[in-house]
Amino acid sequence: MIYALMDTQSDTSFIAKSVGEQLSKGWQTALKISTMTAKQKSSMCTRYNDVQIRGLHSEAYISIPEVFSRGEIPAEWSHIRTPSAAQKWNHLWSVSEKISLLQDCPIALLIGYNCPEALRPLHVQSGTTEEHYAI
């Protein structure tokens, strides 16, 4: 079990190297990555095709067409939302029961827009323009 980030601005999906090594075969490739701090930086990684994922409480699998390994997926644990975070907002109270408690597992997957099925919102719960929202 791992946490996954959903990134609508990334055209590529990435997996932490330690988790990728547990998958079936992949192959070495050079990947050029552009970020806010580096443009067209090339690095060696492993490419995996057709990686199957599913949500913690879901039986349905989603296929990510291609995923590239990285040393780690940079993320902040404090940004992972919990039921208590949603319960701070009256308009999000109803969705708080659908949010899992904090899990003891790594943040190890970044899903980019090469997998639109995983990024497609099922429901958006919003309040006023100044309030947080849930997807």
N, CA, C and O atoms as CSV, one atom per row, in Angstrom:
chain,resi,resn,atom,element,x,y,z
A,1,MET,N,N,0.849,-1.173,0.000
A,1,MET,CA,C,0.000,0.000,0.000
A,1,MET,C,C,0.895,1.238,0.000
A,1,MET,O,O,1.889,1.306,0.724
A,2,ILE,N,N,0.520,2.215,-0.830
A,2,ILE,CA,C,1.255,3.477,-0.933
A,2,ILE,C,C,0.269,4.627,-1.105
A,2,ILE,O,O,-0.880,4.428,-1.499
A,3,TYR,N,N,0.737,5.825,-0.803
A,3,TYR,CA,C,-0.025,7.025,-1.129
A,3,TYR,C,C,0.333,7.446,-2.546
A,3,TYR,O,O,1.468,7.273,-2.990
A,4,ALA,N,N,-0.650,8.000,-3.250
A,4,ALA,CA,C,-0.442,8.524,-4.594
A,4,ALA,C,C,-0.861,9.987,-4.635
A,4,ALA,O,O,-1.882,10.368,-4.063
A,5,LEU,N,N,-0.071,10.793,-5.312
A,5,LEU,CA,C,-0.420,12.182,-5.574
A,5,LEU,C,C,-1.017,12.252,-6.964
A,5,LEU,O,O,-0.597,11.519,-7.859
A,6,MET,N,N,-1.979,13.114,-7.152
A,6,MET,CA,C,-2.562,13.315,-8.471
A,6,MET,C,C,-2.137,14.696,-8.949
A,6,MET,O,O,-2.437,15.702,-8.305
A,7,ASP,N,N,-1.441,14.742,-10.075
A,7,ASP,CA,C,-0.859,15.989,-10.565
A,7,ASP,C,C,-1.357,16.283,-11.976
A,7,ASP,O,O,-0.902,15.672,-12.943
A,8,THR,N,N,-2.288,17.216,-12.087
A,8,THR,CA,C,-2.868,17.544,-13.388
A,8,THR,C,C,-1.926,18.357,-14.268
A,8,THR,O,O,-2.257,18.629,-15.422
A,9,GLN,N,N,-0.775,18.747,-13.765
A,9,GLN,CA,C,0.183,19.510,-14.562
A,9,GLN,C,C,1.367,18.669,-15.032
A,9,GLN,O,O,2.219,19.163,-15.772
A,10,SER,N,N,1.430,17.418,-14.616
A,10,SER,CA,C,2.506,16.529,-15.046
A,10,SER,C,C,2.011,15.650,-16.185
A,10,SER,O,O,0.961,15.016,-16.075
A,11,ASP,N,N,2.770,15.612,-17.285
A,11,ASP,CA,C,2.364,14.757,-18.409
A,11,ASP,C,C,2.845,13.320,-18.233
A,11,ASP,O,O,2.603,12.474,-19.093
A,12,THR,N,N,3.516,13.046,-17.137
A,12,THR,CA,C,4.123,11.745,-16.890
A,12,THR,C,C,3.787,11.295,-15.477
A,12,THR,O,O,3.600,12.126,-14.589
A,13,SER,N,N,3.708,9.987,-15.263
A,13,SER,CA,C,3.515,9.425,-13.926
A,13,SER,C,C,4.833,8.859,-13.430
A,13,SER,O,O,5.634,8.343,-14.210
A,14,PHE,N,N,5.050,8.962,-12.124
A,14,PHE,CA,C,6.311,8.528,-11.520
A,14,PHE,C,C,6.040,7.642,-10.316
A,14,PHE,O,O,5.024,7.778,-9.635
A,15,ILE,N,N,6.978,6.726,-10.069
A,15,ILE,CA,C,6.890,5.841,-8.916
A,15,ILE,C,C,8.235,5.838,-8.202
A,15,ILE,O,O,9.284,5.885,-8.844
A,16,ALA,N,N,8.202,5.782,-6.876
A,16,ALA,CA,C,9.441,5.719,-6.111
A,16,ALA,C,C,10.202,4.458,-6.508
A,16,ALA,O,O,9.614,3.390,-6.673
A,17,LYS,N,N,11.501,4.595,-6.655
A,17,LYS,CA,C,12.345,3.483,-7.111
A,17,LYS,C,C,12.151,2.238,-6.252
A,17,LYS,O,O,12.072,1.130,-6.783
A,18,SER,N,N,12.072,2.405,-4.934
A,18,SER,CA,C,11.938,1.254,-4.034
A,18,SER,C,C,10.650,0.479,-4.279
A,18,SER,O,O,10.623,-0.740,-4.111
A,19,VAL,N,N,9.596,1.158,-4.669
A,19,VAL,CA,C,8.330,0.487,-4.966
A,19,VAL,C,C,8.355,-0.076,-6.381
A,19,VAL,O,O,7.866,-1.182,-6.612
A,20,GLY,N,N,8.912,0.663,-7.323
A,20,GLY,CA,C,9.015,0.186,-8.694
A,20,GLY,C,C,9.773,-1.127,-8.798
A,20,GLY,O,O,9.445,-1.976,-9.626
A,21,GLU,N,N,10.781,-1.290,-7.962
A,21,GLU,CA,C,11.569,-2.532,-7.993
A,21,GLU,C,C,10.746,-3.751,-7.611
A,21,GLU,O,O,11.154,-4.879,-7.887
A,22,GLN,N,N,9.595,-3.545,-6.982
A,22,GLN,CA,C,8.710,-4.653,-6.607
A,22,GLN,C,C,7.752,-5.032,-7.737
A,22,GLN,O,O,7.060,-6.046,-7.655
A,23,LEU,N,N,7.716,-4.217,-8.788
A,23,LEU,CA,C,6.837,-4.492,-9.920
A,23,LEU,C,C,7.470,-5.507,-10.851
A,23,LEU,O,O,8.651,-5.832,-10.730
A,24,SER,N,N,6.665,-6.003,-11.785
A,24,SER,CA,C,7.221,-6.895,-12.796
A,24,SER,C,C,8.186,-6.101,-13.672
A,24,SER,O,O,8.449,-4.926,-13.417
A,25,LYS,N,N,8.687,-6.726,-14.661
A,25,LYS,CA,C,9.804,-6.166,-15.422
A,25,LYS,C,C,9.590,-4.752,-15.954
A,25,LYS,O,O,8.511,-4.380,-16.413
A,26,GLY,N,N,10.643,-4.009,-15.871
A,26,GLY,CA,C,10.723,-2.691,-16.468
A,26,GLY,C,C,12.043,-2.633,-17.214
A,26,GLY,O,O,12.804,-3.600,-17.178
A,27,TRP,N,N,12.331,-1.552,-17.876
A,27,TRP,CA,C,13.607,-1.442,-18.567
A,27,TRP,C,C,14.191,-0.056,-18.378
A,27,TRP,O,O,13.475,0.930,-18.205
A,28,GLN,N,N,15.508,-0.011,-18.414
A,28,GLN,CA,C,16.242,1.237,-18.228
A,28,GLN,C,C,16.046,2.159,-19.421
A,28,GLN,O,O,16.012,1.721,-20.571
A,29,THR,N,N,15.918,3.443,-19.120
A,29,THR,CA,C,15.750,4.438,-20.172
A,29,THR,C,C,16.227,5.786,-19.654
A,29,THR,O,O,16.299,6.010,-18.445
A,30,ALA,N,N,16.546,6.669,-20.570
A,30,ALA,CA,C,16.888,8.048,-20.202
A,30,ALA,C,C,15.606,8.866,-20.294
A,30,ALA,O,O,14.819,8.701,-21.226
A,31,LEU,N,N,15.407,9.738,-19.335
A,31,LEU,CA,C,14.209,10.561,-19.296
A,31,LEU,C,C,14.614,12.016,-19.125
A,31,LEU,O,O,15.415,12.343,-18.250
A,32,LYS,N,N,14.064,12.888,-19.958
A,32,LYS,CA,C,14.306,14.321,-19.831
A,32,LYS,C,C,13.151,14.931,-19.054
A,32,LYS,O,O,11.987,14.790,-19.426
A,33,ILE,N,N,13.497,15.614,-17.962
A,33,ILE,CA,C,12.492,16.196,-17.083
A,33,ILE,C,C,12.696,17.697,-16.990
A,33,ILE,O,O,13.815,18.174,-16.803
A,34,SER,N,N,11.603,18.435,-17.125
A,34,SER,CA,C,11.640,19.884,-16.918
A,34,SER,C,C,10.815,20.205,-15.679
A,34,SER,O,O,9.676,19.758,-15.543
A,35,THR,N,N,11.404,20.981,-14.783
A,35,THR,CA,C,10.717,21.412,-13.567
A,35,THR,C,C,10.896,22.914,-13.433
A,35,THR,O,O,11.443,23.558,-14.328
A,36,MET,N,N,10.444,23.469,-12.333
A,36,MET,CA,C,10.634,24.901,-12.101
A,36,MET,C,C,12.107,25.245,-11.906
A,36,MET,O,O,12.518,26.383,-12.130
A,37,THR,N,N,12.897,24.259,-11.489
A,37,THR,CA,C,14.311,24.536,-11.212
A,37,THR,C,C,15.268,23.999,-12.264
A,37,THR,O,O,16.448,24.348,-12.250
A,38,ALA,N,N,14.797,23.170,-13.163
A,38,ALA,CA,C,15.686,22.602,-14.184
A,38,ALA,C,C,14.912,22.367,-15.471
A,38,ALA,O,O,13.781,21.880,-15.446
A,39,LYS,N,N,15.521,22.714,-16.586
A,39,LYS,CA,C,14.872,22.510,-17.873
A,39,LYS,C,C,15.605,21.409,-18.642
A,39,LYS,O,O,16.819,21.469,-18.835
A,40,GLN,N,N,14.842,20.408,-19.075
A,40,GLN,CA,C,15.372,19.302,-19.875
A,40,GLN,C,C,16.547,18.597,-19.201
A,40,GLN,O,O,17.541,18.283,-19.856
A,41,LYS,N,N,16.438,18.350,-17.911
A,41,LYS,CA,C,17.460,17.591,-17.186
A,41,LYS,C,C,17.269,16.109,-17.512
A,41,LYS,O,O,16.168,15.575,-17.372
A,42,SER,N,N,18.324,15.461,-17.937
A,42,SER,CA,C,18.246,14.058,-18.317
A,42,SER,C,C,18.730,13.185,-17.163
A,42,SER,O,O,19.731,13.489,-16.515
A,43,SER,N,N,18.002,12.095,-16.919
A,43,SER,CA,C,18.428,11.147,-15.887
A,43,SER,C,C,17.997,9.741,-16.291
A,43,SER,O,O,17.035,9.553,-17.035
A,44,MET,N,N,18.728,8.773,-15.784
A,44,MET,CA,C,18.399,7.377,-16.045
A,44,MET,C,C,17.332,6.929,-15.052
A,44,MET,O,O,17.352,7.308,-13.881
A,45,CYS,N,N,16.405,6.119,-15.540
A,45,CYS,CA,C,15.343,5.604,-14.684
A,45,CYS,C,C,14.847,4.288,-15.278
A,45,CYS,O,O,15.330,3.836,-16.316
A,46,THR,N,N,13.893,3.696,-14.610
A,46,THR,CA,C,13.267,2.484,-15.119
A,46,THR,C,C,11.859,2.832,-15.567
A,46,THR,O,O,11.135,3.554,-14.881
A,47,ARG,N,N,11.482,2.314,-16.720
A,47,ARG,CA,C,10.136,2.529,-17.262
A,47,ARG,C,C,9.324,1.256,-17.060
A,47,ARG,O,O,9.790,0.152,-17.340
A,48,TYR,N,N,8.101,1.433,-16.569
A,48,TYR,CA,C,7.170,0.322,-16.384
A,48,TYR,C,C,5.910,0.630,-17.195
A,48,TYR,O,O,5.425,1.761,-17.192
A,49,ASN,N,N,5.396,-0.362,-17.874
A,49,ASN,CA,C,4.170,-0.191,-18.657
A,49,ASN,C,C,2.994,-0.866,-17.966
A,49,ASN,O,O,3.152,-1.881,-17.287
A,50,ASP,N,N,1.823,-0.289,-18.150
A,50,ASP,CA,C,0.565,-0.883,-17.697
A,50,ASP,C,C,0.589,-1.228,-16.209
A,50,ASP,O,O,0.362,-2.377,-15.830
A,51,VAL,N,N,0.862,-0.243,-15.379
A,51,VAL,CA,C,0.869,-0.443,-13.933
A,51,VAL,C,C,-0.569,-0.366,-13.428
A,51,VAL,O,O,-1.272,0.614,-13.675
A,52,GLN,N,N,-0.993,-1.396,-12.727
A,52,GLN,CA,C,-2.362,-1.489,-12.223
A,52,GLN,C,C,-2.431,-0.946,-10.793
A,52,GLN,O,O,-1.644,-1.336,-9.930
A,53,ILE,N,N,-3.388,-0.040,-10.558
A,53,ILE,CA,C,-3.579,0.533,-9.232
A,53,ILE,C,C,-5.057,0.474,-8.867
A,53,ILE,O,O,-5.916,0.314,-9.735
A,54,ARG,N,N,-5.345,0.605,-7.562
A,54,ARG,CA,C,-6.730,0.736,-7.119
A,54,ARG,C,C,-6.750,1.512,-5.822
A,54,ARG,O,O,-5.761,1.563,-5.091
A,55,GLY,N,N,-7.887,2.114,-5.548
A,55,GLY,CA,C,-8.056,2.864,-4.322
A,55,GLY,C,C,-8.166,1.941,-3.127
A,55,GLY,O,O,-8.480,0.760,-3.271
A,56,LEU,N,N,-7.909,2.473,-1.963
A,56,LEU,CA,C,-7.930,1.688,-0.722
A,56,LEU,C,C,-9.261,0.965,-0.526
A,56,LEU,O,O,-9.274,-0.190,-0.100
A,57,HIS,N,N,-10.371,1.619,-0.826
A,57,HIS,CA,C,-11.689,1.035,-0.618
A,57,HIS,C,C,-12.392,0.708,-1.930
A,57,HIS,O,O,-13.621,0.668,-1.983
A,58,SER,N,N,-11.630,0.478,-2.974
A,58,SER,CA,C,-12.199,0.196,-4.287
A,58,SER,C,C,-11.805,-1.191,-4.760
A,58,SER,O,O,-10.718,-1.677,-4.446
A,59,GLU,N,N,-12.674,-1.816,-5.501
A,59,GLU,CA,C,-12.363,-3.106,-6.127
A,59,GLU,C,C,-11.912,-2.915,-7.572
A,59,GLU,O,O,-11.335,-3.824,-8.169
A,60,ALA,N,N,-12.174,-1.730,-8.140
A,60,ALA,CA,C,-11.865,-1.464,-9.547
A,60,ALA,C,C,-10.402,-1.069,-9.717
A,60,ALA,O,O,-9.879,-0.255,-8.956
A,61,TYR,N,N,-9.756,-1.642,-10.708
A,61,TYR,CA,C,-8.371,-1.313,-11.026
A,61,TYR,C,C,-8.324,-0.293,-12.159
A,61,TYR,O,O,-9.186,-0.279,-13.038
A,62,ILE,N,N,-7.312,0.550,-12.122
A,62,ILE,CA,C,-7.034,1.522,-13.170
A,62,ILE,C,C,-5.636,1.216,-13.679
A,62,ILE,O,O,-4.744,0.891,-12.896
A,63,SER,N,N,-5.446,1.318,-14.969
A,63,SER,CA,C,-4.139,1.063,-15.573
A,63,SER,C,C,-3.449,2.390,-15.908
A,63,SER,O,O,-4.014,3.233,-16.605
A,64,ILE,N,N,-2.242,2.563,-15.412
A,64,ILE,CA,C,-1.428,3.717,-15.806
A,64,ILE,C,C,-0.548,3.231,-16.953
A,64,ILE,O,O,0.238,2.302,-16.770
A,65,PRO,N,N,-0.667,3.846,-18.144
A,65,PRO,CA,C,0.021,3.323,-19.334
A,65,PRO,C,C,1.538,3.209,-19.189
A,65,PRO,O,O,2.123,2.203,-19.590
A,66,GLU,N,N,2.178,4.232,-18.619
A,66,GLU,CA,C,3.615,4.149,-18.378
A,66,GLU,C,C,3.964,4.960,-17.141
A,66,GLU,O,O,3.412,6.032,-16.892
A,67,VAL,N,N,4.901,4.409,-16.373
A,67,VAL,CA,C,5.351,5.017,-15.126
A,67,VAL,C,C,6.870,4.955,-15.110
A,67,VAL,O,O,7.455,3.941,-15.492
A,68,PHE,N,N,7.514,6.035,-14.669
A,68,PHE,CA,C,8.969,6.100,-14.610
A,68,PHE,C,C,9.423,6.186,-13.164
A,68,PHE,O,O,8.795,6.863,-12.350
A,69,SER,N,N,10.512,5.503,-12.845
A,69,SER,CA,C,11.012,5.502,-11.468
A,69,SER,C,C,11.794,6.769,-11.157
A,69,SER,O,O,12.447,7.350,-12.023
A,70,ARG,N,N,11.712,7.174,-9.914
A,70,ARG,CA,C,12.487,8.293,-9.368
A,70,ARG,C,C,12.975,7.845,-7.997
A,70,ARG,O,O,12.394,6.947,-7.388
A,71,GLY,N,N,14.027,8.461,-7.520
A,71,GLY,CA,C,14.550,8.095,-6.207
A,71,GLY,C,C,13.479,8.179,-5.134
A,71,GLY,O,O,13.383,7.310,-4.267
A,72,GLU,N,N,12.679,9.228,-5.202
A,72,GLU,CA,C,11.573,9.403,-4.269
A,72,GLU,C,C,10.532,10.322,-4.902
A,72,GLU,O,O,10.795,10.970,-5.915
A,73,ILE,N,N,9.369,10.371,-4.304
A,73,ILE,CA,C,8.312,11.295,-4.734
A,73,ILE,C,C,8.271,12.386,-3.664
A,73,ILE,O,O,7.827,12.129,-2.545
A,74,PRO,N,N,8.724,13.592,-3.986
A,74,PRO,CA,C,8.754,14.646,-2.963
A,74,PRO,C,C,7.336,15.096,-2.600
A,74,PRO,O,O,6.568,15.526,-3.462
A,75,ALA,N,N,7.011,14.992,-1.338
A,75,ALA,CA,C,5.682,15.373,-0.863
A,75,ALA,C,C,5.748,15.663,0.629
A,75,ALA,O,O,6.695,15.271,1.311
A,76,GLU,N,N,4.749,16.340,1.112
A,76,GLU,CA,C,4.666,16.695,2.527
A,76,GLU,C,C,3.573,15.874,3.210
A,76,GLU,O,O,2.415,15.912,2.794
A,77,TRP,N,N,3.935,15.139,4.248
A,77,TRP,CA,C,2.961,14.358,5.004
A,77,TRP,C,C,1.851,15.242,5.547
A,77,TRP,O,O,0.699,14.817,5.630
A,78,SER,N,N,2.191,16.464,5.914
A,78,SER,CA,C,1.198,17.365,6.500
A,78,SER,C,C,0.116,17.769,5.498
A,78,SER,O,O,-0.909,18.326,5.891
A,79,HIS,N,N,0.331,17.498,4.218
A,79,HIS,CA,C,-0.655,17.839,3.197
A,79,HIS,C,C,-1.666,16.720,2.946
A,79,HIS,O,O,-2.625,16.905,2.196
A,80,ILE,N,N,-1.457,15.572,3.565
A,80,ILE,CA,C,-2.399,14.472,3.406
A,80,ILE,C,C,-3.622,14.775,4.267
A,80,ILE,O,O,-3.509,14.972,5.477
A,81,ARG,N,N,-4.773,14.808,3.639
A,81,ARG,CA,C,-5.990,15.165,4.346
A,81,ARG,C,C,-6.570,13.979,5.095
A,81,ARG,O,O,-6.487,12.836,4.646
A,82,THR,N,N,-7.154,14.274,6.236
A,82,THR,CA,C,-7.750,13.272,7.113
A,82,THR,C,C,-9.206,13.655,7.376
A,82,THR,O,O,-9.612,14.774,7.063
A,83,PRO,N,N,-9.995,12.745,7.945
A,83,PRO,CA,C,-11.383,13.099,8.268
A,83,PRO,C,C,-11.479,14.340,9.161
A,83,PRO,O,O,-12.368,15.171,8.974
A,84,SER,N,N,-10.583,14.464,10.111
A,84,SER,CA,C,-10.657,15.620,11.022
A,84,SER,C,C,-10.398,16.938,10.288
A,84,SER,O,O,-10.930,17.973,10.686
A,85,ALA,N,N,-9.597,16.919,9.232
A,85,ALA,CA,C,-9.363,18.141,8.449
A,85,ALA,C,C,-10.651,18.568,7.747
A,85,ALA,O,O,-10.969,19.757,7.704
A,86,ALA,N,N,-11.383,17.616,7.204
A,86,ALA,CA,C,-12.641,17.933,6.521
A,86,ALA,C,C,-13.699,18.399,7.515
A,86,ALA,O,O,-14.534,19.242,7.186
A,87,GLN,N,N,-13.668,17.859,8.715
A,87,GLN,CA,C,-14.686,18.198,9.711
A,87,GLN,C,C,-14.542,19.625,10.236
A,87,GLN,O,O,-15.417,20.103,10.957
A,88,LYS,N,N,-13.477,20.297,9.894
A,88,LYS,CA,C,-13.302,21.699,10.286
A,88,LYS,C,C,-14.184,22.630,9.455
A,88,LYS,O,O,-14.354,23.800,9.798
A,89,TRP,N,N,-14.741,22.110,8.366
A,89,TRP,CA,C,-15.565,22.909,7.461
A,89,TRP,C,C,-16.961,22.292,7.404
A,89,TRP,O,O,-17.101,21.112,7.080
A,90,ASN,N,N,-17.993,23.073,7.714
A,90,ASN,CA,C,-19.366,22.559,7.722
A,90,ASN,C,C,-19.754,21.912,6.398
A,90,ASN,O,O,-20.401,20.864,6.384
A,91,HIS,N,N,-19.362,22.532,5.279
A,91,HIS,CA,C,-19.760,22.003,3.965
A,91,HIS,C,C,-19.006,20.731,3.578
A,91,HIS,O,O,-19.368,20.082,2.597
A,92,LEU,N,N,-17.958,20.358,4.334
A,92,LEU,CA,C,-17.202,19.139,4.037
A,92,LEU,C,C,-17.476,18.021,5.038
A,92,LEU,O,O,-16.952,16.917,4.895
A,93,TRP,N,N,-18.289,18.301,6.044
A,93,TRP,CA,C,-18.573,17.304,7.067
A,93,TRP,C,C,-19.102,16.007,6.437
A,93,TRP,O,O,-18.729,14.915,6.866
A,94,SER,N,N,-19.959,16.122,5.436
A,94,SER,CA,C,-20.560,14.930,4.817
A,94,SER,C,C,-19.547,14.051,4.082
A,94,SER,O,O,-19.778,12.851,3.933
A,95,VAL,N,N,-18.446,14.612,3.626
A,95,VAL,CA,C,-17.443,13.793,2.933
A,95,VAL,C,C,-16.366,13.266,3.879
A,95,VAL,O,O,-15.562,12.421,3.486
A,96,SER,N,N,-16.341,13.751,5.111
A,96,SER,CA,C,-15.280,13.343,6.041
A,96,SER,C,C,-15.280,11.841,6.292
A,96,SER,O,O,-14.221,11.254,6.510
A,97,GLU,N,N,-16.454,11.211,6.265
A,97,GLU,CA,C,-16.523,9.766,6.496
A,97,GLU,C,C,-15.972,8.956,5.320
A,97,GLU,O,O,-15.729,7.758,5.461
A,98,LYS,N,N,-15.776,9.587,4.177
A,98,LYS,CA,C,-15.225,8.894,3.003
A,98,LYS,C,C,-13.709,9.033,2.912
A,98,LYS,O,O,-13.082,8.440,2.035
A,99,ILE,N,N,-13.123,9.812,3.811
A,99,ILE,CA,C,-11.673,10.023,3.819
A,99,ILE,C,C,-11.053,9.041,4.795
A,99,ILE,O,O,-11.512,8.913,5.930
A,100,SER,N,N,-10.024,8.357,4.364
A,100,SER,CA,C,-9.360,7.372,5.216
A,100,SER,C,C,-8.537,8.045,6.306
A,100,SER,O,O,-8.064,9.170,6.148
A,101,LEU,N,N,-8.379,7.336,7.402
A,101,LEU,CA,C,-7.455,7.775,8.433
A,101,LEU,C,C,-6.044,7.718,7.862
A,101,LEU,O,O,-5.805,7.027,6.872
A,102,LEU,N,N,-5.121,8.429,8.467
A,102,LEU,CA,C,-3.737,8.447,8.006
A,102,LEU,C,C,-3.172,7.028,8.037
A,102,LEU,O,O,-3.268,6.341,9.053
A,103,GLN,N,N,-2.589,6.596,6.935
A,103,GLN,CA,C,-2.051,5.245,6.806
A,103,GLN,C,C,-0.537,5.249,7.006
A,103,GLN,O,O,0.130,6.247,6.734
A,104,ASP,N,N,-0.015,4.150,7.473
A,104,ASP,CA,C,1.422,4.005,7.674
A,104,ASP,C,C,2.031,3.382,6.414
A,104,ASP,O,O,2.327,2.188,6.371
A,105,CYS,N,N,2.208,4.222,5.396
A,105,CYS,CA,C,2.775,3.757,4.136
A,105,CYS,C,C,3.436,4.944,3.442
A,105,CYS,O,O,3.125,6.093,3.756
A,106,PRO,N,N,4.344,4.681,2.502
A,106,PRO,CA,C,5.067,5.782,1.858
A,106,PRO,C,C,4.245,6.521,0.810
A,106,PRO,O,O,3.299,5.978,0.241
A,107,ILE,N,N,4.625,7.761,0.570
A,107,ILE,CA,C,4.108,8.519,-0.572
A,107,ILE,C,C,5.018,8.130,-1.723
A,107,ILE,O,O,6.166,8.570,-1.782
A,108,ALA,N,N,4.517,7.306,-2.644
A,108,ALA,CA,C,5.419,6.686,-3.607
A,108,ALA,C,C,4.940,6.693,-5.050
A,108,ALA,O,O,5.544,6.031,-5.894
A,109,LEU,N,N,3.872,7.423,-5.360
A,109,LEU,CA,C,3.364,7.450,-6.726
A,109,LEU,C,C,2.853,8.847,-7.039
A,109,LEU,O,O,2.147,9.452,-6.232
A,110,LEU,N,N,3.207,9.354,-8.201
A,110,LEU,CA,C,2.665,10.605,-8.707
A,110,LEU,C,C,1.968,10.267,-10.012
A,110,LEU,O,O,2.600,9.786,-10.952
A,111,ILE,N,N,0.660,10.516,-10.073
A,111,ILE,CA,C,-0.119,10.189,-11.257
A,111,ILE,C,C,-0.300,11.459,-12.080
A,111,ILE,O,O,-0.911,12.426,-11.624
A,112,GLY,N,N,0.231,11.445,-13.283
A,112,GLY,CA,C,0.127,12.583,-14.188
A,112,GLY,C,C,-1.058,12.436,-15.127
A,112,GLY,O,O,-1.817,11.469,-15.053
A,113,TYR,N,N,-1.202,13.419,-16.015
A,113,TYR,CA,C,-2.358,13.387,-16.906
A,113,TYR,C,C,-2.248,12.375,-18.037
A,113,TYR,O,O,-3.097,12.354,-18.928
A,114,ASN,N,N,-1.219,11.539,-18.018
A,114,ASN,CA,C,-1.195,10.407,-18.945
A,114,ASN,C,C,-2.148,9.305,-18.461
A,114,ASN,O,O,-2.301,8.279,-19.124
A,115,CYS,N,N,-2.783,9.520,-17.307
A,115,CYS,CA,C,-3.791,8.590,-16.791
A,115,CYS,C,C,-5.038,9.380,-16.381
A,115,CYS,O,O,-5.313,9.533,-15.191
A,116,PRO,N,N,-5.792,9.883,-17.368
A,116,PRO,CA,C,-6.953,10.724,-17.048
A,116,PRO,C,C,-8.022,10.014,-16.220
A,116,PRO,O,O,-8.749,10.658,-15.464
A,117,GLU,N,N,-8.121,8.705,-16.355
A,117,GLU,CA,C,-9.128,7.967,-15.587
A,117,GLU,C,C,-8.915,8.135,-14.086
A,117,GLU,O,O,-9.884,8.234,-13.333
A,118,ALA,N,N,-7.667,8.169,-13.647
A,118,ALA,CA,C,-7.372,8.327,-12.222
A,118,ALA,C,C,-7.592,9.765,-11.754
A,118,ALA,O,O,-7.875,9.990,-10.577
A,119,LEU,N,N,-7.469,10.728,-12.642
A,119,LEU,CA,C,-7.597,12.137,-12.278
A,119,LEU,C,C,-9.022,12.665,-12.375
A,119,LEU,O,O,-9.324,13.725,-11.827
A,120,ARG,N,N,-9.890,11.954,-13.054
A,120,ARG,CA,C,-11.257,12.410,-13.270
A,120,ARG,C,C,-12.007,12.490,-11.942
A,120,ARG,O,O,-12.147,11.484,-11.246
A,121,PRO,N,N,-12.491,13.687,-11.586
A,121,PRO,CA,C,-13.255,13.809,-10.334
A,121,PRO,C,C,-14.577,13.049,-10.414
A,121,PRO,O,O,-15.273,13.109,-11.427
A,122,LEU,N,N,-14.913,12.347,-9.359
A,122,LEU,CA,C,-16.206,11.680,-9.276
A,122,LEU,C,C,-17.246,12.625,-8.703
A,122,LEU,O,O,-18.429,12.553,-9.037
A,123,HIS,N,N,-16.777,13.519,-7.826
A,123,HIS,CA,C,-17.672,14.485,-7.180
A,123,HIS,C,C,-16.817,15.630,-6.637
A,123,HIS,O,O,-15.698,15.410,-6.174
A,124,VAL,N,N,-17.340,16.832,-6.697
A,124,VAL,CA,C,-16.677,17.989,-6.101
A,124,VAL,C,C,-17.621,18.580,-5.065
A,124,VAL,O,O,-18.760,18.925,-5.380
A,125,GLN,N,N,-17.149,18.696,-3.834
A,125,GLN,CA,C,-17.926,19.294,-2.753
A,125,GLN,C,C,-17.284,20.631,-2.419
A,125,GLN,O,O,-16.156,20.673,-1.928
A,126,SER,N,N,-17.988,21.714,-2.678
A,126,SER,CA,C,-17.403,23.036,-2.455
A,126,SER,C,C,-18.314,23.898,-1.605
A,126,SER,O,O,-19.510,23.644,-1.461
A,127,GLY,N,N,-17.698,24.927,-1.051
A,127,GLY,CA,C,-18.440,25.919,-0.280
A,127,GLY,C,C,-18.325,27.256,-1.019
A,127,GLY,O,O,-18.514,27.317,-2.234
A,128,THR,N,N,-18.019,28.306,-0.289
A,128,THR,CA,C,-17.833,29.607,-0.920
A,128,THR,C,C,-16.453,29.655,-1.581
A,128,THR,O,O,-15.649,28.736,-1.423
A,129,THR,N,N,-16.190,30.716,-2.310
A,129,THR,CA,C,-14.903,30.822,-3.008
A,129,THR,C,C,-13.720,30.935,-2.051
A,129,THR,O,O,-12.585,30.702,-2.467
A,130,GLU,N,N,-13.939,31.279,-0.809
A,130,GLU,CA,C,-12.855,31.379,0.175
A,130,GLU,C,C,-12.633,30.099,0.963
A,130,GLU,O,O,-11.688,30.010,1.747
A,131,GLU,N,N,-13.481,29.121,0.767
A,131,GLU,CA,C,-13.412,27.896,1.558
A,131,GLU,C,C,-12.731,26.758,0.781
A,131,GLU,O,O,-12.677,26.759,-0.449
A,132,HIS,N,N,-12.217,25.795,1.546
A,132,HIS,CA,C,-11.619,24.613,0.944
A,132,HIS,C,C,-12.700,23.787,0.234
A,132,HIS,O,O,-13.895,23.966,0.473
A,133,TYR,N,N,-12.263,22.898,-0.626
A,133,TYR,CA,C,-13.183,22.003,-1.324
A,133,TYR,C,C,-12.616,20.602,-1.323
A,133,TYR,O,O,-11.426,20.407,-1.072
A,134,ALA,N,N,-13.455,19.632,-1.600
A,134,ALA,CA,C,-13.041,18.227,-1.644
A,134,ALA,C,C,-13.351,17.676,-3.036
A,134,ALA,O,O,-14.387,17.984,-3.625
A,135,ILE,N,N,-12.436,16.861,-3.545
A,135,ILE,CA,C,-12.647,16.174,-4.822
A,135,ILE,C,C,-12.662,14.689,-4.540
A,135,ILE,O,O,-12.825,13.888,-5.460
